[in-house]
């Protein structure tokens, strides 16, 4: 299967952002983290008068949950029917090669690293997808700082992670 050139991805992403920011789209930036308190409010029947943040995320939380579900379904459909690359694995090949064969170890490290990353994103005033897609396209200082820290962290983590067991 032929892949699109990298610049076509940039053009398509720009189109998505323009649609999202427009009155025909969501009329707000792309993000993904506000669906968590939104759905928590629904699941646990939380009173929006008591928890004021629930009122703030009411409009965005609903569509972000749908967007994330659509991304999950779209990724699944693409990997099964278009690229035919779908496989289910709790331990990726790179983890087995450079770390260990323990499912528990993989899940614990995944949870820990995701937890640290989302705390950093929320401290910077957004979520990871919101910072990278919406914030950087708007040249937001907090998003630029977050993106820089994430990229530096990726390089350091990659250097540490991709050491072989024998080193």
N, C-alpha and C positions, 0 to 999 in steps of 0.2 A: 504494500500500500504506500502511495506517495504521501509524504508529509507536506504540510504547508510551510512556506519559508517563514523565518522568524519575524520578518517585518509584517507579514499578513496577520500574525497573531496580535501585533501591536495595533494595527488598524482595526481589527475586530474588537479588541478590548476597548479601544477608544469609542467605537460605536456603541458598545454595551454601556459604557460610562455615560455617554451623552444621553442615551435612552433612559437610563436609570435616574439621572439628575433632572430629566425633563418632566413636564406635567403629564406626558403620555405614559411615563414609567412610574416609578415609585415616588418621584419628586423629593428624593433624599439620597444621601450617599449609600454605597454598598457596604454592608457590614454583616456580621454573623453572630455576634455574642449576645445581642439583646433578646434573642429567642429563648435563651435559658431562663431568665427571670420571668418572661412572659408565660412560658409553658409551666413553670413552677407555680405561678399564680393560679393558673387554671387547674393544674393537678391537685394542689393542696388547698384550693378554694380560699386563697388569700384575699383579704379585703384591701382594695386599692386605696381606700381612704386612710387606712392604717399604714400601708406601705406606699408612700408617695411615688417611689421609683416605678411602681407598676403602672401608674398613670402615664409617666413619661415614655415608657416603652410599649404602650398599648398598640399604637398604630404601626410601629416598625417591627415589633416582635412577631406579629401575625404573618407578615409577608416574608420575613427572613426565615422562618421555619419552613415555609413552602419553598423558598428558594433553595435552602439546604437539602430538602427532600428531593427537589428536582435535580440538583447536582449529583446526589447519590444515585438516583435512578438513571440519569443521563450517563454517568460514568459506567454504571453496570451495563447498560444497553450498548454503549460504545465498545467496552472491553469484550463483551460476549459476541456481538453480531458484526461489528465493523473491523476491529483490529484482531479479534479472536485470540486475545491474550489473557483472558480471565483465568485466574487460579486463586484458590483460597489457601492462605498460609499464615499461621500465627507467628512463624519465625522466618523472616526474609533471608535469602541466600547470603547477603552481606553480613548479617548478624551471625549466622552460623560460621561463616569463614573467619570473621575477626573477633568474635566474642565467645559465644557458647551455644549450646543446643537447648537451653532451658526456656520454656514458655513463660514461667513465672518471672525470670530475670528480664526477659524482653518486655513483658507487660508492666512490670514495676518501673523500669527505666523509661518506658514510653509515657506512663502516667506522670512520673516525676518531671520529665523534661517538658511535657505539655503544660503541666501546672506552672512551672517556672516561667515559661514563655507567655502564658495568658496573664499572669500577674504583671509581668513587665509591660505587656500591651495595655492592660487596664490602668496601670500607673501612668502610662503615656497618654491616657484619655481615649482609648478606643479598643478595638479588637484587632487581631493580626490581619485578617482580610480587609478590614476597614482601613487600617493604616497603609497596607501595601497597595490596595487598588484605589480606594477613594482618596485617602490622605495624600499619597504621593502625587496623584494626578492633579491635586489642588495645590501642591507645593507646601503643604502644612509642615511647619518646623518640627512639631512633635512626631510626625510620621517620618520625616527625614532622619531624625535622631534615632527613632525606633528601628528603622530600616538599616541604618549604619551599625547599630549595636547587634542586630540580628545577623548581618553579614559577617561581622568580625567573629561573633560567636560560632557561626557555621564553619568558618575557617579553622578556628581553634578546636572545635569539637571534631571536625573531620580529621585534623592532624592526630588527635588523641584516639579517635575511634578506629581509624584505618591503620593503626599499628598492628602488626601481626602478633599472634600469641607468643611467638618465639623471641621477640625483641625485648 
